[in-house]
Amino acid sequence: MPPEKRRRYDDDFRAGAVGIVRETNKTVAQVAKDLGINSGTLASWVAKDKLERGERLDPNKVDPARVRALEAEVAELKMERDVLKRSVVLWVKEATR
């Protein structure tokens, strides 16, 4: 049996398939089966789409030091926010006495 010829899919088909995954509760495997394509192929299209939309970071472009710095900044900002919330509560209690 000769090897199966590799099929090519146009951009509209790819976008449509990814759209079905995004807009329905179906899994990649279910959509791939419905469309008659390999689930790994569709999964790679979905992953690429998430990178392009900014819903996922490209692991090859992530700077671990920058991530740690941003996580520290987020933690500090959360603490500042909590202090401000408590201050507002105290101020409102004082103002309504």
C-alpha positions in Angstrom: 0.0 0.0 0.0 1.6 3.3 -1.0 1.9 6.1 1.5 -1.0 8.5 1.7 -0.5 11.8 -0.2 -0.3 14.8 2.2 -3.3 17.0 1.9 -3.1 20.8 1.8 -5.7 23.0 3.4 -6.4 26.6 2.4 -6.4 29.5 4.9 -10.2 29.7 4.9 -10.6 26.1 5.8 -8.1 26.4 8.6 -9.8 29.5 10.0 -13.2 27.8 9.8 -12.0 24.7 11.6 -10.3 26.8 14.3 -13.5 28.9 14.6 -15.6 25.8 15.2 -13.3 24.7 18.0 -13.4 28.3 19.5 -17.2 28.8 19.2 -18.5 25.4 20.2 -18.0 23.1 23.2 -16.6 20.4 21.0 -13.1 19.1 21.6 -10.4 19.4 18.9 -10.6 15.6 18.4 -14.4 15.8 17.8 -14.1 18.7 15.3 -11.2 17.0 13.6 -13.2 13.8 13.2 -16.3 15.7 11.9 -14.1 17.4 9.3 -12.1 14.3 8.4 -8.7 15.8 9.4 -6.0 14.7 11.7 -6.6 15.9 15.3 -2.9 16.8 15.7 -3.1 19.0 12.6 -6.1 20.9 14.0 -4.6 21.1 17.5 -1.5 22.9 15.9 -3.8 25.3 14.1 -5.7 26.1 17.3 -2.4 26.6 19.2 -1.1 28.9 16.5 -4.4 30.9 16.6 -4.0 31.3 20.4 -0.5 32.6 20.0 -1.6 35.1 17.3 -4.6 36.3 19.5 -2.3 36.7 22.5 -4.2 34.2 24.5 -1.1 32.1 25.0 2.6 33.0 25.3 5.1 31.6 22.9 7.4 29.5 25.2 10.3 30.3 22.9 10.0 34.0 23.4 9.3 34.1 27.2 12.0 35.7 29.4 11.8 33.9 32.8 13.4 36.9 34.6 10.8 39.2 33.1 8.0 36.9 34.2 9.4 36.8 37.8 9.7 40.6 37.8 6.1 41.0 36.6 4.8 38.4 39.2 6.6 40.4 42.0 5.0 43.6 40.7 1.6 42.0 40.6 2.0 40.8 44.2 3.0 44.3 45.3 0.1 45.9 43.5 -2.3 43.5 45.1 -1.0 44.4 48.5 -1.3 48.1 47.8 -4.9 47.6 46.5 -5.8 45.7 49.6 -4.4 48.5 51.8 -6.3 51.1 49.9 -9.6 49.1 50.2 -9.1 48.9 54.0 -8.4 52.6 54.1 -11.5 53.5 52.2 -13.6 51.3 54.5 -12.1 53.0 57.6 -12.6 56.5 56.0 -16.3 55.7 55.2 -16.9 54.4 58.8 -15.3 57.6 60.2 -17.3 59.9 57.9 -20.6 58.3 58.8 -20.2 58.6 62.6 
